[in-house]
Amino acid sequence: MIDSAPPNTYMGPWVPRSVSWVEMACYFGGAMLVAALGAWWILKRGGTIGLDEPDTRRKLHDKAVSRLGGAPIFVAVGLASLVAGYIGGLGWTRWLPVALCNALIFSVGFVDDLKPLGAKVKLVGQIGTALILYALGVSIDTLSNPFGEGSLALGWWSLPLTLIWLVSIPNIVNLIDGMDGLAGGFGLFLCLTLAFLGFYSGQPDVLVVSLAMAGALAGFLIFNLPPARIFLGDGGAYLIGFFVASVSLFTSNKGSVIGALLVIIIALGVPILDTLFAIVRRGIRGVSIFNADAEHIHHRLILLGYSKSQALGAMYAVCLVLSLVGLSILMTKGIALPVVGAFLFLLALGAARYLGYVRSWSNFRAQFNEVMERRRKREFFAAYGRVLDFEVERCENLESFAQLFHHGLERMGLGVEAHANSNPESLRLSKGSNYTIFHPNDDTEPGEWRLRLDVLVPVLERCVEKWGNVPPLVVQDKPSSPAESAIKA
């Protein structure tokens, strides 16, 4: 079990009391109503800010969709918490650090929804928020034995483990937010799990705030289920993840035999598995782990023939089962833990095979060698892309660079004109224009070609910046400089 510091050491006075079923329904229903009305208002009055534009690659929605869905969720949970504190008498003062830091993490994501901040800036904001919460006394301090008595004081390890917990879960939730209704639905199941933990451990304030967040997500999902009319955005995804991470620290204050954090880890099985697959996949391919792709679990399910609604339902079902499995550890006082561990291991192996990440375990080595060969080809494309980027600076005009650019495309097996055995790939530039490149029609996956061709986007952007245009589709065959002649030779 994982325990956090006792409440009264940092939260002020708190006197628990029971919460009736009528109050539970009011908190859930009230938050749902506020979030639904807020999402409806954004759809009616949102204007042109915070819109997620389709790109015909990963973002396949028909028109621009608002990314400000986290705002009504934040308002709904905030109002419910104030009502619970001032009217319900649930001791809101001990929640001040959590409320403050949830507001901070939401602000980081919400600002990014309005104007992209970049991955590094957002990571700094997440770490800073987690450090503030740790400094205010919310931390993981001891590891308890799930099978009996005894515990281990973490000492200075408390800081890194708390930071990892508080930073990783918001990013895991944000990573799976690539399908209508997915992150919001997972958040709903997780918050209901937290609500049960609050009920089971005799913490009515945990129960109430978790029900409020679950209600807010239910109201948001009215407009987020396929086809979504509003998205969570980074603000909403960070808020859900940090809420789950921070509130779960409270549920372990009572010293239960199996800590709530273990239950939440199991309930997060699908997004954690998706994250692990993504890290391994991108690491083997030699691309950044922050480089988005269209090979998450929900993408794979759609490739297998599932509709969006079917894929969403399947993932909801797995999340519900894992939530119940996690709770079974709590209810059996840790006896079910070995069985659950074996179940999760087999689930990971089966998912890797069924989803096509591993085509055959017997031919795994051959598949690995094939992936490494593709990695080498991608590295060649990346190297040639850097060369062309440097050539933009060296060339005096667009015409001279066009010779080098087209020659570079030939070296990479590409072209700007269609032929019998070629497929087009549209490169989207920052100002909304597109540049079409044709690649061979071979057995390479479309997503692989996109990764390779993405290295040309900065080159084309530099051309627009320097000369106001991109290389023409057809150029004269005569080189315009001795340097170009040498390269042609």
Secondary structure, DSSP 4 states (H G I P E B T S, - for coil): -EEE--GGGTS---------HHHHHHHHHHHHHHHHHHHHHHHHH-TTTTEE---SSS---SS-EE--THHHHHHHHHHHHHHHHHTS-S-GGGGHHHHHHHHHHHHHHHHHHHS---HHHHHHHHHHHHHHHHHTT--EEEEE-TTSS-EEE-GGGHHHHHHHHHHHHHHHHHHT--STTHHHHHHHHHHHHHHHHHHHTT-HHHHHHHHHHHHHHHHHHHHHSSSPSB--HHHHHHHHHHHHHHHHHHHTTT--SS-HHHHHHHHTHHHHHHHHHHHHHHHHHT--TT---S-SHHHHHHHTT--HHHHHHHHHHHHHHHHHHHHHHHHTTTTTHHHHHHHHHHHHHHHHHHTTSSS-STTHHHHHHHHHHHHHHHHHHHHHHHHHHHHHHH-SSHHHHHHHHHHHHHHTT-BSS--TTEEEEEEEPTTS-EEEEEEE-SSS-HHHHHHHHTTHHHHHHHHHHHHSSPPPSS--SS-SSHHHHHHH-
